[in-house]
Amino acid sequence: MVKLVIYPLTVWCLLAYVLRLEPFWIGTGVLIASLPSAGSNYVLAQRYAADSEQVSAGIVLSTIVSVVTVPWVGWLMAR
């Protein structure tokens, strides 16, 4: 949940208030930040003998939650 809510908010604050970028770049950065966790995390977890089952569950959960959060962030950025 942190990845899908707090991270995009942090990116928005940094791009808008610290870097003072144009709205197009702010929207693009926030949309990218709101995407779910990548499958490469699972590959790295397997490679380094981490808990790959827990990583896989996190990826599935973030993908399910992103079905709601990504369109919502897109709508917010389009306003």
C-alpha positions as CSV (number, residue, x, y, z in Angstrom):
1,M,0.0,0.0,0.0
2,V,2.9,2.4,0.7
3,K,4.3,1.8,-2.8
4,L,0.9,2.7,-4.4
5,V,-0.1,5.7,-2.2
6,I,2.8,7.2,-0.3
7,Y,5.4,6.9,-3.1
8,P,3.3,8.7,-5.7
9,L,2.5,11.5,-3.2
10,T,6.2,11.8,-2.4
11,V,7.1,12.0,-6.1
12,W,4.4,14.6,-6.7
13,C,5.7,16.8,-3.9
14,L,9.3,16.5,-5.1
15,L,8.6,17.1,-8.7
16,A,6.1,20.0,-8.1
17,Y,7.6,21.8,-5.2
18,V,11.3,20.9,-5.0
19,L,12.2,20.6,-8.7
20,R,9.3,22.8,-10.0
21,L,8.8,20.9,-13.2
22,E,6.1,21.5,-15.8
23,P,2.7,19.7,-15.2
24,F,3.4,17.2,-18.0
25,W,6.5,15.9,-16.3
26,I,4.9,15.9,-12.9
27,G,2.0,13.8,-14.2
28,T,4.3,11.5,-16.0
29,G,6.5,10.9,-12.9
30,V,3.5,10.4,-10.6
31,L,1.9,7.9,-13.0
32,I,5.1,5.9,-13.2
33,A,5.4,6.0,-9.4
34,S,1.9,4.6,-9.0
35,L,2.6,1.5,-11.1
36,P,2.7,-1.8,-9.2
37,S,5.8,-3.6,-8.1
38,A,7.8,-5.3,-10.9
39,G,8.3,-9.0,-11.5
40,S,12.0,-8.4,-11.4
41,N,11.7,-8.2,-7.6
42,Y,10.7,-11.9,-7.7
43,V,13.7,-12.8,-9.8
44,L,16.1,-11.0,-7.5
45,A,14.5,-12.7,-4.4
46,Q,15.1,-16.1,-6.0
47,R,18.6,-15.2,-7.0
48,Y,19.6,-14.1,-3.5
49,A,17.6,-16.8,-1.7
50,A,15.2,-14.4,-0.1
51,D,11.6,-15.2,0.7
52,S,10.4,-15.4,-3.0
53,E,6.9,-16.5,-2.0
54,Q,6.4,-13.4,0.1
55,V,7.8,-11.2,-2.7
56,S,5.5,-12.9,-5.2
57,A,2.5,-12.3,-2.9
58,G,3.5,-8.7,-2.6
59,I,3.6,-8.4,-6.4
60,V,0.2,-9.9,-6.8
61,L,-1.3,-7.7,-4.1
62,S,0.2,-4.5,-5.5
63,T,-1.1,-5.5,-9.0
64,I,-4.6,-6.0,-7.7
65,V,-4.6,-2.7,-5.7
66,S,-3.2,-0.9,-8.7
67,V,-6.3,-1.7,-10.7
68,V,-7.9,1.1,-8.6
69,T,-5.0,3.4,-7.8
70,V,-3.5,3.8,-11.3
71,P,-6.8,5.0,-13.0
72,W,-7.4,7.2,-9.9
73,V,-4.0,8.8,-10.2
74,G,-4.4,9.2,-13.9
75,W,-7.7,11.0,-13.3
76,L,-6.2,13.3,-10.7
77,M,-3.3,14.2,-13.0
78,A,-5.7,14.9,-15.9
79,R,-7.7,17.5,-13.9
